[in-house]
Amino acid sequence: MRLSQDQMKHVHGWLLLTPAAILLVSFTHYPTVATLINSFFSKGTAIRPSRFIGFDNYRSMAEDPIFWKVLGNNLWFALGTIPTSIALAIAMALLVNRAMPGRSFVRMAYFTPTILPMIAVANIWLFFYTPDIGLIDKVLGWFGFAGHNWLGDPSTVLPAIIIMTVWKEAGFFMIFYLAALQNIPPELGEAARLEGANRWYFFRRVLFPLLMPTTLFVLINAVLNSFKLVDHLFVLTKGGPDNASNLLLYYIFESAFSFFDTPYAATLTVVLLGLLAAMALVQFFVLDRRIHYR
């Protein structure tokens, strides 16, 4: 049977699409469905096999005080990292977009933390935060301040991790803002100066609205990053002290690989996926309508 030219185009299209579709289904859709199904079963042992228990895992999660503490920690972590990283990225992009001595070196310095492995970053900041002998306590000691256990105090451990995360992520987001700034016509700035607009007014009314498509992209990445932190916690605190630095994905990791309770870990994963899906819907259907695309 000889295929027509239009049919051959359809066949070629599906052949090109098939490898990506197989990878997407194998590593995204199938694990999601399998995780959802697994959340409705009990923890299996050699003596007592896993069995269907309905929503019991979800009821146990709702009564789990550690889950609510971890969820609160993650929300505070997101509120601490996302706005700060974006604001700092915009400020750095505005700085290195201007003509200045050593501009290439400054750009490289801002971007360097991004290319460092997460484990290396955690060990660097562990050296900063180590009580008494760490760099921060040494500098504070020059001014007469006593040392402090930054990672061992429940009141300072989460802010300490937030600072480290902002330091690593801001340079990555800066690259996107720098690319967006270089695509904005310089005539807009010249016209604003002729009209007597100051820099803040020009940024607020002209520059920032034009950067909103980039901001939406950066915001999506920042939200995802704020809910997938594991490596840093594994090196720095392991979620302590008293779960003060424990975040949702690390709690899932603990439940699955430390306590071997994969159904409960699957239940937590479903909640995490639901949170991310809800945030994505808000970002795309609420924020996207307020964005001006040139």
Backbone as CSV, one residue per row, in Angstrom:
resi,resn,N_x,N_y,N_z,CA_x,CA_y,CA_z,C_x,C_y,C_z
1,MET,0.852,-1.198,0.000,0.000,0.000,0.000,0.888,1.249,0.000
2,ARG,0.668,2.106,-0.949,1.495,3.310,-1.082,0.832,4.461,-0.324
3,LEU,1.601,5.124,0.541,1.081,6.237,1.336,1.178,7.527,0.547
4,SER,0.200,8.379,0.777,0.223,9.689,0.138,1.259,10.583,0.810
5,GLN,1.498,11.734,0.204,2.499,12.658,0.748,2.080,13.180,2.121
6,ASP,0.786,13.482,2.310,0.313,13.959,3.612,0.439,12.872,4.673
7,GLN,0.138,11.625,4.284,0.271,10.527,5.235,1.727,10.297,5.612
8,MET,2.639,10.444,4.657,4.059,10.302,4.957,4.536,11.372,5.926
9,LYS,3.986,12.587,5.784,4.345,13.646,6.728,3.887,13.297,8.140
10,HIS,2.680,12.720,8.247,2.197,12.312,9.565,3.070,11.206,10.160
11,VAL,3.460,10.250,9.315,4.311,9.154,9.792,5.664,9.694,10.246
12,HIS,6.253,10.588,9.459,7.544,11.176,9.836,7.414,11.964,11.133
13,GLY,6.306,12.688,11.295,6.089,13.447,12.523,6.021,12.552,13.742
14,TRP,5.260,11.462,13.628,5.154,10.547,14.768,6.472,9.841,15.045
15,LEU,7.234,9.527,14.015,8.542,8.899,14.235,9.494,9.844,14.957
16,LEU,9.435,11.120,14.618,10.276,12.099,15.312,9.821,12.308,16.743
17,LEU,8.518,12.203,16.984,7.968,12.442,18.310,8.135,11.249,19.246
18,THR,8.221,10.042,18.686,8.206,8.820,19.503,9.324,8.741,20.534
19,PRO,10.614,9.011,20.204,11.654,8.906,21.247,11.399,9.821,22.447
20,ALA,11.013,11.074,22.157,10.733,11.999,23.265,9.512,11.544,24.053
21,ALA,8.493,11.028,23.359,7.286,10.566,24.051,7.589,9.373,24.947
22,ILE,8.435,8.453,24.467,8.803,7.291,25.283,9.525,7.733,26.549
23,LEU,10.472,8.653,26.415,11.190,9.149,27.589,10.253,9.873,28.542
24,LEU,9.346,10.682,28.002,8.417,11.431,28.843,7.500,10.503,29.617
25,VAL,6.966,9.505,28.954,6.072,8.555,29.619,6.841,7.712,30.639
26,SER,8.047,7.272,30.282,8.814,6.376,31.153,9.308,7.053,32.416
27,PHE,9.717,8.326,32.302,10.360,8.977,33.434,9.518,10.080,34.068
28,THR,8.335,10.353,33.538,7.476,11.377,34.126,6.075,10.851,34.408
29,HIS,5.366,10.437,33.374,3.968,10.044,33.543,3.819,8.730,34.302
30,TYR,4.598,7.719,33.915,4.487,6.430,34.606,4.884,6.528,36.085
31,PRO,6.025,7.171,36.436,6.334,7.303,37.868,5.272,8.060,38.650
32,THR,4.653,9.070,38.026,3.609,9.823,38.721,2.408,8.940,39.024
33,VAL,1.961,8.183,38.031,0.808,7.291,38.232,1.155,6.183,39.232
34,ALA,2.361,5.612,39.116,2.774,4.555,40.043,2.858,5.075,41.476
35,THR,3.330,6.307,41.641,3.397,6.908,42.984,2.010,7.113,43.556
36,LEU,1.081,7.589,42.735,-0.294,7.775,43.197,-0.917,6.454,43.629
37,ILE,-0.707,5.403,42.860,-1.260,4.085,43.213,-0.617,3.560,44.489
38,ASN,0.697,3.739,44.606,1.416,3.225,45.778,0.980,3.911,47.064
39,SER,0.488,5.141,46.962,0.074,5.866,48.163,-1.188,5.277,48.800
40,PHE,-1.877,4.400,48.099,-3.094,3.777,48.630,-2.829,2.395,49.227
41,PHE,-1.557,2.022,49.373,-1.214,0.708,49.918,-0.426,0.873,51.217
42,SER,-0.426,-0.178,52.008,0.288,-0.165,53.283,1.748,-0.534,53.078
43,LYS,2.541,-0.329,54.111,3.946,-0.702,54.061,4.061,-2.220,54.136
44,GLY,4.742,-2.805,53.174,4.875,-4.251,53.127,6.120,-4.748,53.843
45,THR,6.022,-5.902,54.440,7.155,-6.566,55.092,7.236,-8.005,54.577
46,ALA,8.285,-8.701,55.015,8.433,-10.092,54.593,7.323,-10.973,55.165
47,ILE,6.799,-10.584,56.328,5.752,-11.383,56.961,4.365,-10.943,56.516
48,ARG,4.174,-9.639,56.403,2.868,-9.104,56.052,2.992,-8.293,54.765
49,PRO,2.513,-8.831,53.646,2.635,-8.116,52.365,1.818,-6.824,52.366
50,SER,2.177,-5.953,51.449,1.450,-4.694,51.298,0.026,-4.963,50.829
51,ARG,-0.921,-4.177,51.335,-2.332,-4.350,50.958,-2.974,-2.986,50.755
52,PHE,-4.074,-2.987,50.060,-4.793,-1.755,49.766,-5.468,-1.236,51.042
53,ILE,-5.207,0.025,51.387,-5.780,0.603,52.606,-6.512,1.914,52.323
54,GLY,-6.703,2.259,51.077,-7.447,3.469,50.742,-6.705,4.735,51.133
55,PHE,-7.406,5.606,51.855,-6.845,6.916,52.214,-6.203,6.930,53.604
56,ASP,-5.863,5.759,54.147,-5.279,5.707,55.497,-3.952,6.453,55.561
57,ASN,-3.144,6.331,54.517,-1.865,7.057,54.513,-2.080,8.569,54.539
58,TYR,-3.103,9.036,53.846,-3.395,10.466,53.843,-3.923,10.927,55.199
59,ARG,-4.697,10.063,55.856,-5.160,10.409,57.209,-3.985,10.441,58.180
60,SER,-3.067,9.484,58.045,-1.880,9.481,58.911,-1.025,10.728,58.668
61,MET,-0.929,11.121,57.413,-0.160,12.324,57.085,-0.797,13.562,57.701
62,ALA,-2.126,13.656,57.647,-2.818,14.816,58.224,-2.639,14.884,59.734
63,GLU,-2.399,13.734,60.387,-2.201,13.692,61.839,-0.730,13.697,62.228
64,ASP,0.153,13.794,61.246,1.593,13.756,61.491,2.103,15.168,61.783
65,PRO,2.528,15.464,63.021,3.012,16.825,63.319,4.300,17.169,62.575
66,ILE,5.117,16.150,62.271,6.358,16.426,61.549,6.043,16.909,60.137
67,PHE,5.030,16.319,59.504,4.655,16.750,58.159,4.272,18.221,58.145
68,TRP,3.461,18.650,59.106,3.027,20.048,59.123,4.187,20.983,59.423
69,LYS,5.115,20.525,60.259,6.290,21.356,60.537,7.169,21.460,59.295
70,VAL,7.363,20.342,58.612,8.181,20.330,57.403,7.533,21.191,56.316
71,LEU,6.211,21.086,56.180,5.515,21.894,55.180,5.648,23.378,55.488
72,GLY,5.514,23.745,56.771,5.710,25.137,57.165,7.120,25.607,56.895
73,ASN,8.099,24.750,57.202,9.496,25.092,56.901,9.690,25.367,55.415
74,ASN,9.088,24.506,54.582,9.270,24.658,53.139,8.621,25.935,52.621
75,LEU,7.464,26.296,53.176,6.818,27.538,52.750,7.652,28.753,53.152
76,TRP,8.190,28.747,54.360,9.064,29.836,54.791,10.337,29.873,53.956
77,PHE,10.852,28.687,53.640,12.048,28.622,52.795,11.777,29.213,51.420
78,ALA,10.614,28.891,50.856,10.256,29.442,49.549,10.085,30.951,49.619
79,LEU,9.413,31.443,50.659,9.223,32.883,50.808,10.548,33.610,51.027
80,GLY,11.502,32.922,51.632,12.796,33.550,51.882,13.717,33.548,50.675
81,THR,13.630,32.509,49.847,14.569,32.374,48.734,14.057,32.990,47.433
82,ILE,12.770,32.809,47.120,12.275,33.211,45.795,12.338,34.727,45.589
83,PRO,11.698,35.563,46.445,11.773,37.014,46.183,13.191,37.555,46.286
84,THR,13.962,37.045,47.238,15.322,37.548,47.423,16.205,37.214,46.232
85,SER,16.113,35.973,45.739,16.928,35.568,44.598,16.576,36.376,43.353
86,ILE,15.278,36.594,43.124,14.858,37.338,41.937,15.289,38.798,42.024
87,ALA,15.078,39.423,43.197,15.475,40.828,43.361,16.981,40.993,43.213
88,LEU,17.746,40.091,43.815,19.201,40.173,43.705,19.664,39.914,42.276
89,ALA,19.011,38.987,41.576,19.370,38.704,40.185,19.130,39.918,39.296
90,ILE,18.001,40.612,39.499,17.717,41.820,38.711,18.758,42.890,39.006
91,ALA,19.092,43.085,40.287,20.077,44.106,40.647,21.445,43.796,40.033
92,MET,21.857,42.543,40.075,23.151,42.175,39.501,23.139,42.328,37.988
93,ALA,22.022,41.960,37.350,21.934,42.097,35.890,21.992,43.560,35.474
94,LEU,21.302,44.434,36.209,21.355,45.863,35.899,22.768,46.408,36.059
95,LEU,23.487,45.905,37.067,24.843,46.388,37.316,25.797,45.968,36.202
96,VAL,25.780,44.682,35.842,26.755,44.201,34.859,26.319,44.495,33.430
97,ASN,25.123,45.024,33.225,24.693,45.404,31.885,25.230,46.773,31.489
98,ARG,25.706,47.539,32.476,26.250,48.860,32.182,27.730,48.765,31.826
99,ALA,28.230,49.797,31.198,29.668,49.874,30.899,30.417,50.155,32.191
100,MET,31.320,49.256,32.570,32.068,49.405,33.808,33.392,48.661,33.659
101,PRO,34.435,49.091,34.390,35.720,48.382,34.329,35.584,46.967,34.884
102,GLY,36.187,46.009,34.208,36.161,44.628,34.678,34.789,43.991,34.635
103,ARG,33.961,44.397,33.681,32.593,43.890,33.639,32.552,42.373,33.435
104,SER,33.419,41.853,32.584,33.443,40.407,32.342,33.822,39.640,33.600
105,PHE,34.774,40.191,34.358,35.179,39.534,35.602,34.035,39.535,36.619
106,VAL,33.305,40.639,36.711,32.182,40.715,37.648,31.088,39.733,37.254
107,ARG,30.806,39.641,35.965,29.810,38.665,35.502,30.231,37.248,35.868
108,MET,31.503,36.939,35.664,31.992,35.602,35.988,31.901,35.334,37.488
109,ALA,32.210,36.352,38.299,32.145,36.189,39.747,30.714,35.933,40.210
110,TYR,29.753,36.633,39.616,28.356,36.420,39.977,27.866,35.035,39.566
111,PHE,28.355,34.544,38.430,27.838,33.282,37.899,28.559,32.060,38.469
112,THR,29.750,32.236,39.024,30.549,31.101,39.494,29.825,30.205,40.488
113,PRO,29.111,30.725,41.505,28.423,29.815,42.436,27.437,28.869,41.760
114,THR,26.901,29.275,40.618,25.910,28.450,39.931,26.504,27.164,39.406
115,ILE,27.746,27.192,38.929,28.346,26.023,38.303,28.994,25.091,39.327
116,LEU,29.045,25.493,40.584,29.612,24.618,41.611,28.635,23.504,41.943
117,PRO,29.116,22.275,42.158,28.214,21.190,42.567,27.571,21.496,43.921
118,MET,26.362,20.983,44.111,25.627,21.272,45.341,26.378,20.782,46.581
119,ILE,27.002,19.609,46.481,27.738,19.079,47.630,28.926,19.985,47.957
120,ALA,29.588,20.508,46.931,30.713,21.414,47.158,30.242,22.700,47.823
121,VAL,29.104,23.237,47.370,28.554,24.452,47.980,28.222,24.213,49.446
122,ALA,27.614,23.078,49.743,27.259,22.766,51.127,28.507,22.672,52.002
123,ASN,29.570,22.085,51.498,30.802,21.980,52.284,31.477,23.335,52.461
124,ILE,31.400,24.194,51.449,31.958,25.544,51.587,31.245,26.295,52.696
125,TRP,29.911,26.250,52.683,29.156,26.971,53.702,29.211,26.288,55.058
126,LEU,29.484,25.003,55.076,29.720,24.335,56.359,30.962,24.899,57.019
127,PHE,31.958,25.234,56.211,33.158,25.887,56.744,32.817,27.279,57.287
128,PHE,31.903,27.985,56.640,31.496,29.303,57.131,30.741,29.196,58.456
129,TYR,29.853,28.204,58.560,28.925,28.129,59.687,29.448,27.326,60.878
130,THR,30.583,26.673,60.751,31.091,25.856,61.855,31.304,26.722,63.099
131,PRO,30.780,26.305,64.272,30.907,27.129,65.487,32.368,27.358,65.880
132,ASP,32.665,28.572,66.292,33.963,28.991,66.843,35.090,29.028,65.810
133,ILE,35.240,27.988,65.003,36.346,27.959,64.042,35.899,28.339,62.633
134,GLY,34.605,28.522,62.410,34.116,28.894,61.100,34.445,30.335,60.753
135,LEU,34.386,30.658,59.467,34.769,31.991,59.012,33.881,33.073,59.607
136,ILE,32.580,32.810,59.691,31.668,33.826,60.233,31.986,34.119,61.685
137,ASP,32.171,33.082,62.484,32.478,33.298,63.907,33.855,33.926,64.094
138,LYS,34.798,33.613,63.222,36.117,34.236,63.307,36.027,35.738,63.049
139,VAL,35.252,36.123,62.034,35.095,37.552,61.733,34.354,38.254,62.863
140,LEU,33.290,37.618,63.373,32.561,38.218,64.494,33.437,38.333,65.737
141,GLY,34.358,37.369,65.904,35.257,37.418,67.063,36.177,38.620,67.030
142,TRP,36.537,39.113,65.846,37.372,40.315,65.743,36.669,41.539,66.317
143,PHE,35.351,41.512,66.314,34.575,42.642,66.829,34.023,42.378,68.231
144,GLY,34.500,41.315,68.858,34.120,41.042,70.237,32.849,40.243,70.423
145,PHE,32.297,39.688,69.360,31.081,38.891,69.484,31.433,37.433,69.736
146,ALA,30.605,36.775,70.550,30.830,35.366,70.849,30.390,34.505,69.674
147,GLY,30.956,33.296,69.578,30.594,32.376,68.518,29.170,31.866,68.682
148,HIS,28.622,31.372,67.595,27.242,30.889,67.609,27.147,29.636,66.748
149,ASN,26.349,28.688,67.199,26.118,27.462,66.440,24.982,27.712,65.452
150,TRP,25.334,28.231,64.269,24.332,28.669,63.309,23.451,27.524,62.825
151,LEU,24.035,26.361,62.632,23.270,25.223,62.127,22.696,24.365,63.246
152,GLY,23.069,24.636,64.479,22.552,23.864,65.606,21.479,24.579,66.385
153,ASP,21.198,25.821,66.037,20.162,26.608,66.709,18.903,26.601,65.842
154,PRO,17.764,26.135,66.376,16.533,26.092,65.557,16.105,27.453,65.020
155,SER,16.500,28.529,65.676,16.078,29.855,65.238,16.935,30.409,64.100
156,THR,18.105,29.837,63.872,19.003,30.371,62.838,19.308,29.384,61.723
157,VAL,18.962,28.110,61.887,19.365,27.119,60.897,18.665,27.342,59.560
158,LEU,17.361,27.642,59.573,16.661,27.844,58.303,17.108,29.124,57.597
159,PRO,17.242,30.264,58.314,17.810,31.439,57.636,19.204,31.204,57.076
160,ALA,20.012,30.395,57.766,21.363,30.106,57.269,21.300,29.346,55.948
161,ILE,20.383,28.406,55.829,20.245,27.647,54.584,19.650,28.526,53.491
162,ILE,18.752,29.426,53.855,18.184,30.362,52.879,19.273,31.238,52.276
163,ILE,20.165,31.762,53.105,21.264,32.611,52.615,22.144,31.838,51.642
164,MET,22.476,30.602,51.998,23.306,29.780,51.123,22.616,29.523,49.789
165,THR,21.318,29.255,49.811,20.580,28.972,48.578,20.498,30.202,47.689
166,VAL,20.255,31.365,48.285,20.210,32.605,47.506,21.560,32.870,46.863
167,TRP,22.633,32.642,47.602,23.988,32.849,47.071,24.230,31.987,45.839
168,LYS,23.707,30.764,45.833,23.936,29.852,44.704,23.007,30.146,43.530
169,GLU,21.768,30.553,43.780,20.778,30.660,42.704,20.751,32.020,42.022
170,ALA,21.097,33.085,42.731,20.930,34.434,42.172,21.740,34.620,40.900
171,GLY,22.950,34.086,40.845,23.774,34.230,39.648,23.191,33.522,38.444
172,PHE,22.531,32.389,38.686,21.883,31.659,37.588,20.729,32.467,37.010
173,PHE,19.906,33.045,37.877,18.789,33.858,37.402,19.273,35.149,36.750
174,MET,20.431,35.646,37.192,20.972,36.872,36.612,21.222,36.724,35.116
175,ILE,21.651,35.541,34.673,21.957,35.328,33.265,20.723,35.565,32.399
176,PHE,19.565,35.117,32.856,18.336,35.295,32.073,17.939,36.771,32.022
177,TYR,18.073,37.466,33.158,17.750,38.892,33.157,18.740,39.688,32.316
178,LEU,19.993,39.300,32.333,20.989,40.001,31.522,20.680,39.834,30.035
179,ALA,20.294,38.627,29.643,19.926,38.402,28.241,18.688,39.220,27.854
180,ALA,17.724,39.305,28.782,16.519,40.089,28.497,16.835,41.578,28.401
181,LEU,17.704,42.077,29.276,18.068,43.499,29.238,18.772,43.860,27.933
182,GLN,19.579,42.952,27.420,20.313,43.243,26.194,19.419,43.212,24.961
183,ASN,18.206,42.688,25.101,17.246,42.682,23.998,16.287,43.869,24.044
184,ILE,16.389,44.694,25.082,15.537,45.882,25.182,16.191,47.026,24.417
185,PRO,15.490,47.682,23.524,16.094,48.762,22.731,16.614,49.893,23.623
186,PRO,17.844,50.343,23.417,18.384,51.451,24.234,17.664,52.768,23.997
187,GLU,16.923,52.854,22.884,16.183,54.089,22.608,15.146,54.391,23.677
188,LEU,14.655,53.348,24.353,13.667,53.565,25.408,14.276,54.353,26.565
189,GLY,15.511,54.016,26.937,16.181,54.750,28.008,16.493,56.174,27.618
190,GLU,16.896,56.364,26.360,17.192,57.723,25.889,15.939,58.581,25.875
191,ALA,14.812,58.001,25.439,13.563,58.752,25.437,13.117,59.094,26.849
192,ALA,13.322,58.159,27.788,12.932,58.424,29.176,13.769,59.555,29.766
193,ARG,15.065,59.583,29.446,15.918,60.664,29.957,15.510,62.013,29.367
194,LEU,15.148,62.019,28.094,14.702,63.275,27.477,13.413,63.785,28.109
195,GLU,12.576,62.851,28.559,11.323,63.241,29.209,11.511,63.591,30.681
196,GLY,12.723,63.434,31.193,13.004,63.801,32.577,12.717,62.717,33.589
197,ALA,12.535,61.465,33.149,12.264,60.370,34.078,13.550,59.950,34.773
198,ASN,13.469,59.738,36.093,14.640,59.262,36.816,14.778,57.755,36.641
199,ARG,15.871,57.204,37.161,16.157,55.786,36.945,15.098,54.897,37.580
200,TRP,14.646,55.209,38.787,13.657,54.375,39.457,12.334,54.378,38.698
201,TYR,11.920,55.558,38.218,10.666,55.640,37.474,10.776,54.854,36.166
202,PHE,11.915,54.960,35.485,12.117,54.227,34.239,12.102,52.719,34.485
203,PHE,12.732,52.286,35.569,12.737,50.852,35.876,11.338,50.357,36.211
204,ARG,10.608,51.123,37.024,9.292,50.682,37.501,8.237,50.694,36.408
205,ARG,8.263,51.691,35.519,7.193,51.850,34.540,7.538,51.317,33.147
206,VAL,8.826,51.133,32.859,9.216,50.697,31.514,9.996,49.384,31.564
207,LEU,11.089,49.386,32.315,12.008,48.252,32.264,11.403,46.996,32.882
208,PHE,10.882,47.112,34.096,10.363,45.921,34.776,9.182,45.291,34.041
209,PRO,8.216,46.063,33.510,7.153,45.411,32.716,7.683,44.645,31.508
210,LEU,8.728,45.154,30.873,9.308,44.437,29.744,10.063,43.182,30.184
211,LEU,10.463,43.123,31.446,11.163,41.949,31.979,10.211,40.894,32.541
212,MET,8.912,41.150,32.511,7.966,40.226,33.127,7.958,38.833,32.495
213,PRO,8.087,38.665,31.167,8.187,37.292,30.640,9.362,36.521,31.229
214,THR,10.497,37.196,31.363,11.652,36.561,31.995,11.384,36.281,33.460
215,THR,10.702,37.208,34.126,10.391,37.014,35.540,9.499,35.801,35.746
216,LEU,8.532,35.590,34.856,7.673,34.408,34.972,8.486,33.132,34.826
217,PHE,9.385,33.104,33.854,10.239,31.928,33.666,11.123,31.695,34.890
218,VAL,11.733,32.758,35.389,12.595,32.641,36.568,11.782,32.228,37.789
219,LEU,10.575,32.765,37.923,9.724,32.434,39.066,9.380,30.956,39.086
220,ILE,9.074,30.385,37.923,8.760,28.952,37.857,9.961,28.128,38.300
221,ASN,11.141,28.475,37.818,12.355,27.750,38.218,12.651,27.929,39.701
222,ALA,12.429,29.129,40.223,12.701,29.381,41.642,11.748,28.584,42.531
223,VAL,10.490,28.488,42.133,9.524,27.698,42.910,9.923,26.226,42.912
224,LEU,10.285,25.705,41.746,10.713,24.308,41.683,11.952,24.067,42.537
225,ASN,12.908,24.983,42.469,14.133,24.822,43.254,13.866,24.854,44.756
226,SER,12.891,25.660,45.170,12.621,25.792,46.601,11.977,24.541,47.185
227,PHE,11.458,23.660,46.338,10.820,22.439,46.836,11.616,21.183,46.504
228,LYS,12.825,21.325,46.021,13.599,20.130,45.673,14.984,20.122,46.323
229,LEU,15.114,20.770,47.464,16.411,20.824,48.139,16.622,19.557,48.963
230,VAL,17.667,18.813,48.656,18.015,17.603,49.397,19.502,17.587,49.740
231,ASP,20.340,17.851,48.733,21.789,17.677,48.889,22.350,18.518,50.020
232,HIS,21.948,19.797,50.060,22.481,20.692,51.085,22.113,20.208,52.479
233,LEU,20.875,19.782,52.652,20.431,19.326,53.968,21.165,18.062,54.387
234,PHE,21.421,17.183,53.425,22.109,15.934,53.741,23.504,16.201,54.288
235,VAL,24.171,17.222,53.769,25.524,17.548,54.211,25.507,18.408,55.469
236,LEU,24.622,19.389,55.537,24.675,20.399,56.591,23.977,19.982,57.879
237,THR,22.713,19.575,57.791,21.916,19.420,59.019,21.166,18.109,59.129
238,LYS,20.952,17.410,58.010,20.098,16.213,57.987,18.711,16.511,58.565
239,GLY,18.248,17.743,58.322,16.910,18.126,58.760,16.822,18.650,60.168
240,GLY,17.892,18.574,60.942,17.868,19.005,62.329,18.187,20.486,62.484
241,PRO,18.222,20.953,63.729,17.857,20.218,64.949,16.344,20.192,65.166
242,ASP,15.845,19.051,65.586,14.421,18.867,65.868,13.567,19.266,64.668
243,ASN,14.007,18.838,63.462,13.287,19.099,62.207,13.136,20.588,61.884
244,ALA,13.972,21.416,62.472,13.867,22.862,62.228,14.287,23.232,60.818
245,SER,15.120,22.406,60.169,15.545,22.692,58.800,15.056,21.628,57.825
246,ASN,14.190,20.744,58.292,13.688,19.672,57.431,12.709,20.237,56.413
247,LEU,12.902,19.884,55.150,12.029,20.330,54.071,11.311,19.128,53.460
248,LEU,10.299,19.399,52.660,9.381,18.353,52.224,10.083,17.253,51.437
249,LEU,10.932,17.610,50.486,11.579,16.581,49.683,12.564,15.765,50.511
250,TYR,13.223,16.395,51.470,14.130,15.639,52.349,13.347,14.706,53.258
251,TYR,12.166,15.123,53.693,11.309,14.248,54.502,10.846,13.051,53.677
252,ILE,10.569,13.267,52.392,10.234,12.155,51.499,11.424,11.208,51.381
253,PHE,12.611,11.768,51.227,13.828,10.952,51.139,14.020,10.125,52.409
254,GLU,13.827,10.747,53.566,13.959,10.025,54.832,12.935,8.897,54.945
255,SER,11.691,9.198,54.612,10.643,8.187,54.728,10.913,6.995,53.822
256,ALA,11.424,7.249,52.624,11.629,6.173,51.663,12.904,5.378,51.925
257,PHE,14.016,6.068,52.253,15.311,5.399,52.283,15.893,5.233,53.689
258,SER,15.343,5.931,54.680,15.790,5.728,56.063,14.805,4.863,56.843
259,PHE,13.515,5.147,56.659,12.479,4.382,57.360,11.861,3.298,56.483
260,PHE,12.210,3.265,55.203,11.737,2.266,54.242,10.209,2.189,54.192
261,ASP,9.580,3.335,54.379,8.124,3.413,54.296,7.766,4.072,52.957
262,THR,7.879,3.297,51.882,7.654,3.857,50.553,6.213,4.303,50.315
263,PRO,5.191,3.624,50.850,3.830,4.152,50.638,3.618,5.527,51.259
264,TYR,4.178,5.753,52.447,4.038,7.073,53.062,4.849,8.107,52.280
265,ALA,6.027,7.709,51.796,6.811,8.612,50.953,6.052,8.935,49.667
266,ALA,5.353,7.948,49.114,4.543,8.197,47.924,3.413,9.173,48.231
267,THR,2.813,9.048,49.416,1.749,9.971,49.824,2.273,11.395,49.915
268,LEU,3.439,11.555,50.512,4.055,12.877,50.600,4.399,13.422,49.208
269,THR,4.829,12.538,48.329,5.161,12.956,46.968,3.931,13.449,46.228
270,VAL,2.793,12.770,46.426,1.551,13.209,45.782,1.183,14.616,46.256
271,VAL,1.349,14.873,47.549,1.070,16.211,48.080,2.021,17.236,47.461
272,LEU,3.295,16.879,47.350,4.271,17.792,46.737,3.912,18.084,45.283
273,LEU,3.548,17.055,44.538,3.145,17.263,43.148,1.894,18.129,43.054
274,GLY,0.964,17.922,43.983,-0.240,18.746,43.993,0.059,20.209,44.264
275,LEU,0.965,20.469,45.205,1.353,21.848,45.505,2.005,22.518,44.299
276,LEU,2.927,21.801,43.664,3.614,22.366,42.504,2.649,22.582,41.340
277,ALA,1.703,21.660,41.164,0.723,21.823,40.090,-0.165,23.033,40.334
278,ALA,-0.581,23.226,41.603,-1.422,24.384,41.927,-0.666,25.686,41.703
279,MET,0.604,25.723,42.099,1.403,26.922,41.888,1.610,27.190,40.400
280,ALA,1.820,26.112,39.625,1.999,26.284,38.185,0.738,26.839,37.534
281,LEU,-0.419,26.367,37.961,-1.676,26.879,37.409,-1.853,28.365,37.724
282,VAL,-1.505,28.752,38.954,-1.603,30.163,39.324,-0.661,31.005,38.475
283,GLN,0.555,30.510,38.294,1.543,31.269,37.538,1.135,31.429,36.076
284,PHE,0.605,30.363,35.477,0.292,30.414,34.055,-1.026,31.113,33.761
285,PHE,-2.026,30.928,34.626,-3.352,31.450,34.310,-3.673,32.774,35.004
286,VAL,-2.874,33.159,35.989,-3.080,34.441,36.659,-1.974,35.426,36.288
287,LEU,-0.726,35.032,36.521,0.384,35.939,36.241,0.595,36.123,34.748
288,ASP,0.401,35.067,33.964,0.672,35.159,32.528,-0.231,36.185,31.844
289,ARG,-1.439,36.391,32.371,-2.346,37.370,31.772,-1.913,38.809,32.040
290,ARG,-1.049,38.990,33.032,-0.581,40.342,33.368,0.761,40.665,32.716
291,ILE,1.230,39.783,31.861,2.551,39.948,31.277,2.417,40.472,29.859
292,HIS,3.270,41.437,29.538,3.293,42.009,28.198,4.378,41.326,27.385
293,TYR,3.976,40.662,26.318,4.929,40.016,25.401,5.125,40.913,24.185
294,ARG,6.384,41.212,23.886,6.657,42.080,22.743,6.616,41.257,21.450
